[in-house]
Amino acid sequence: MKIIADLCIVPMGVGPSVSAYVREIRTIIEASGLVHVMHANGTNIEGEMAAVSTLVETCSARLTELGVERVFCTMVFSTRTDKPQSMADKLASLDQ
């Protein structure tokens, strides 16, 4: 099932700045080949639900490897079954 997800992964207990950890996550997301757009509070990702879920698991595992003992993650996603739709399609429909 294709989804458009909004993902936010927060490493807990690492201090006020999480930039180094977010850079690691960004590298993993970029290597995934999934269409994505990073924004100030997370990342929009489109792809098959299984691929997005695997990506989230990979990101979480990497944070664990870096010594993060607690990870807070939220993911909200939407699907359409009546027609294919991308993030770009959704934004373009606002201008019509």
Wavefront OBJ file of the C-alpha trace (Angstrom):
o trace
v 0.000 0.000 0.000
v 1.462 3.366 -1.016
v 1.496 6.020 1.689
v 2.542 9.606 2.196
v 3.999 9.833 5.698
v 5.045 12.636 7.978
v 7.824 11.265 10.162
v 9.404 12.812 13.247
v 12.175 10.972 15.114
v 13.525 12.531 18.307
v 16.525 11.106 20.175
v 15.861 11.553 23.907
v 18.394 12.272 26.627
v 21.140 13.550 24.333
v 21.010 17.225 25.279
v 19.322 20.247 23.744
v 20.837 19.912 20.268
v 19.960 16.888 18.152
v 21.498 18.114 14.873
v 24.200 15.440 14.704
v 21.574 12.716 15.092
v 19.234 14.299 12.551
v 22.114 14.408 10.055
v 22.576 10.649 10.543
v 18.858 10.074 9.976
v 18.901 12.334 6.897
v 21.741 10.258 5.422
v 19.726 7.054 5.905
v 16.586 8.570 4.388
v 18.522 9.902 1.389
v 20.107 6.474 0.818
v 16.678 4.786 0.919
v 15.727 6.055 -2.534
v 12.267 7.028 -1.283
v 10.858 10.394 -2.316
v 11.172 12.687 0.690
v 11.124 16.321 1.768
v 12.711 17.337 5.044
v 11.051 20.194 6.936
v 11.672 21.956 10.237
v 9.893 19.351 12.376
v 10.390 16.130 10.458
v 10.294 14.609 6.999
v 7.553 13.826 4.505
v 8.170 10.471 2.808
v 6.239 8.681 0.100
v 6.476 5.011 -0.737
v 5.146 1.589 0.054
v 4.151 1.225 3.698
v 6.558 -1.678 4.196
v 9.477 0.341 2.798
v 8.665 3.373 4.953
v 8.296 1.158 8.042
v 11.639 -0.514 7.326
v 13.209 2.919 6.945
v 11.881 4.017 10.357
v 13.272 0.846 11.926
v 16.664 1.448 10.276
v 16.760 5.033 11.564
v 15.883 3.943 15.082
v 18.509 1.188 15.009
v 21.174 3.681 13.901
v 20.348 5.972 16.816
v 20.720 2.999 19.155
v 24.137 2.277 17.607
v 25.089 5.889 18.373
v 24.270 5.375 22.043
v 20.776 6.850 22.167
v 18.876 4.907 24.791
v 15.434 6.347 24.091
v 13.853 7.349 20.797
v 10.506 9.131 20.471
v 8.966 8.675 17.042
v 5.708 9.810 15.501
v 4.439 8.970 12.057
v 1.200 10.111 10.510
v 0.316 8.808 7.076
v -2.379 8.988 4.454
v -3.391 6.752 1.584
v -5.622 7.040 -1.472
v -7.205 4.067 -3.128
v -9.212 5.906 -5.789
v -6.127 7.206 -7.657
v -2.357 7.391 -7.368
v -1.217 10.540 -5.589
v 2.186 11.971 -4.731
v 3.236 14.782 -2.424
v 3.696 16.965 -5.502
v 0.143 16.146 -6.682
v -1.293 17.163 -3.317
v 0.507 20.500 -3.372
v -0.335 21.163 -7.027
v -4.034 20.675 -6.304
v -3.892 23.739 -4.030
v -3.073 25.961 -7.023
v -5.907 24.726 -9.233
l 1 2 3 4 5 6 7 8 9 10 11 12 13 14 15 16 17 18 19 20 21 22 23 24 25 26 27 28 29 30 31 32 33 34 35 36 37 38 39 40 41 42 43 44 45 46 47 48 49 50 51 52 53 54 55 56 57 58 59 60 61 62 63 64 65 66 67 68 69 70 71 72 73 74 75 76 77 78 79 80 81 82 83 84 85 86 87 88 89 90 91 92 93 94 95 96
